[in-house]
Amino acid sequence: MRSLLTLVLCAAVWIGVGEAVAAPSAPAQRIDQAEITRYASALLEILNIRAIANQRERGAAPTRLGMLREQADAAIAASLADHGLNKDRFNQITAAVAARPALERQVRQHVMRERLGYR
């Protein structure tokens, strides 16, 4: 299994809509437990959306790729909104997770609990 940090960075690149995600210009606000939980849930959904999108893109005609990417982007935006986040805040938290091992451990714990069906 890939490390959580690798998964987070892959998700962040996707949230950047194919562009490398720069570190936020402003320092990340305090991240409370509720936001960590929402972030972890959104991260799992985004990774699932990305996996489905990759699979669809592999078998698609080149003329459909743009439409499929737009659909995936819209699904990701909806997932973030459902979790009370936006792209910028998600990317701020991603940068904080990448920089702070303790925060990465907390996110990993939430991801593992959710994958096992615990909330």
C-alpha positions in Angstrom: 0.0 0.0 0.0 1.3 3.4 -0.9 2.0 5.8 1.9 -0.7 8.2 2.9 1.6 11.1 1.9 1.9 9.7 -1.6 -1.9 9.4 -1.8 -2.4 12.9 -0.5 0.1 14.4 -3.0 -1.5 12.5 -5.9 -4.9 13.8 -4.8 -3.5 17.3 -4.5 -2.1 17.2 -8.0 -5.6 16.1 -9.3 -7.3 18.9 -7.3 -4.9 21.2 -9.2 -6.6 20.0 -12.3 -3.5 18.4 -13.8 -1.2 21.2 -12.7 1.4 21.0 -10.0 -0.1 22.4 -6.8 2.0 25.1 -5.3 2.3 25.5 -1.5 -0.3 27.9 -0.3 0.9 31.5 -0.1 -0.8 32.2 3.2 0.0 30.0 6.2 -2.6 27.3 6.8 -5.1 28.2 9.4 -5.4 26.0 12.5 -6.7 22.5 11.5 -9.1 21.1 14.1 -10.2 17.5 14.5 -13.5 18.0 12.6 -11.7 19.4 9.6 -9.1 16.5 9.7 -12.0 14.1 9.6 -13.7 15.9 6.7 -10.4 16.1 4.9 -9.7 12.4 5.3 -13.2 11.5 4.0 -12.9 13.9 1.1 -9.4 12.4 0.3 -10.8 8.9 0.1 -13.7 10.0 -2.2 -11.3 12.0 -4.4 -8.9 9.0 -4.7 -11.9 6.8 -5.7 -13.1 9.4 -8.3 -9.6 9.6 -9.6 -9.3 5.8 -9.9 -12.6 5.6 -11.8 -11.6 8.5 -14.0 -8.2 6.9 -14.9 -10.0 3.7 -15.8 -12.5 5.5 -18.0 -9.8 7.5 -19.7 -7.7 4.5 -20.6 -10.5 3.0 -22.7 -11.9 6.2 -24.1 -11.5 7.7 -27.5 -9.2 10.8 -27.5 -12.2 13.0 -28.4 -13.9 12.1 -25.1 -11.0 12.7 -22.8 -11.9 16.4 -22.2 -15.4 15.6 -21.3 -14.4 12.8 -19.0 -11.9 15.1 -17.2 -14.5 17.7 -16.8 -16.9 15.2 -15.3 -14.2 14.0 -12.8 -13.4 17.6 -11.9 -17.1 18.3 -11.2 -17.3 15.2 -9.1 -14.3 16.2 -7.1 -15.6 19.8 -6.6 -18.9 18.3 -5.4 -17.2 16.0 -3.0 -15.2 18.8 -1.5 -18.3 20.9 -1.1 -20.1 17.9 0.5 -17.3 17.9 3.1 -17.3 21.6 3.7 -14.0 22.2 1.8 -12.9 24.0 -1.3 -9.9 23.4 -3.5 -7.8 26.0 -1.8 -8.5 24.8 1.7 -8.0 21.2 0.6 -4.6 22.1 -0.8 -3.6 24.1 2.3 -4.4 21.0 4.5 -2.5 18.8 2.0 0.6 21.1 2.4 0.2 20.9 6.2 -0.1 17.1 6.1 3.0 16.9 3.9 5.0 19.1 6.3 3.8 17.7 9.7 4.2 14.0 10.4 1.9 14.2 13.4 -0.9 15.6 11.2 -0.2 12.9 8.6 -0.6 10.2 11.3 -4.0 11.7 12.3 -5.2 11.8 8.7 -3.9 8.2 8.2 -5.9 7.0 11.3 -9.1 8.6 10.0 -8.6 7.1 6.6 -8.0 3.6 8.1 -11.1 3.9 10.3 -13.2 5.0 7.4 -11.9 2.2 5.2 -12.8 -0.3 7.9 -16.3 1.2 8.3 -15.7 3.1 11.6 -16.5 6.8 11.8 
